[in-house]
Amino acid sequence: MNKITFKLLVFACIILGGYSVNAQTKLFEHPNFETLAKDHKTIAIIPFSAKVSLRPKQMKEFTQEQLREMEIGEGLAIQNSMYTWFLNRQKRGKLQIDVQDPKKTNAILLKNDILDLARYTPEELAKILEVDAVITGHFETDKPMSDGASIALGLIVGFWGTTNSATINMSVNNGLDGQLLWNYNKRVAGSLGSSTDMLINTLMRKASRRLAYTS
């Protein structure tokens, strides 16, 4: 390989960088998802639960409370990025439902003293939020992806950048009976410059083809 070809390959890797998607993808779709989704008018995105697995050296600089706050921030960042993704689809006329604003979703949850989401079933959350379906999920990363958490980590332990890898597991549950309509589990490997918006765009690009709400 000559030097020019090598430089071109390196340049292409930089331009196309961001995420390399693991081929192992788990996708479940309820056989009657499309039929059930026809009656859905509004869905809500619940704040994702998140786990940030820092290195031992980094962990020494954080208290458990600080780590927990970081994880809450990551979950909220995923929620907002997913909301933005749906809005963009809606603007292009490729979304058949309305998505509740996360600010409204979170305010309603707070007013009802719902702090531990794991204690509530999908149908209970849907009833409280007055929506037809809810999107829930879990997010795991070895370094924080949201801008605020990434900067905080850089200031405290001298690490700058975002995630090296992330795993996301998201579900759509019917609001009437809590039935699982759709589940998507995927692991991605990232690079410097990654963000929650880039992550969601990468994940949803292919997943949306099997999501009944999108066209």
Sequence and secondary structure as in RCSB ss.txt:
>XXXX:A:sequence
MNKITFKLLVFACIILGGYSVNAQTKLFEHPNFETLAKDHKTIAIIPFSAKVSLRPKQMKEFTQEQLREMEIGEG
LAIQNSMYTWFLNRQKRGKLQIDVQDPKKTNAILLKNDILDLARYTPEELAKILEVDAVITGHFETDKPMSDGAS
IALGLIVGFWGTTNSATINMSVNNGLDGQLLWNYNKRVAGSLGSSTDMLINTLMRKASRRLAYTS
>XXXX:A:secstr
  HHHHHHHHHHHHHH SEEEEEEEEEEE TTHHHHHTT  EEEE   EEEE   HHHHTT  HHHHHHHHHHHH
HHHHHHHHHHHHHHHHTT B SEE  HHHHHHHHHHTT   GGGS HHHHHHHHT SEEEEEEEEESS  SHHHH
HHHHHHHS  S  SEEEEEEEEEETTT  EEEEEEEEEEE TT  HHHHHHHHHHHHGGG TTB 
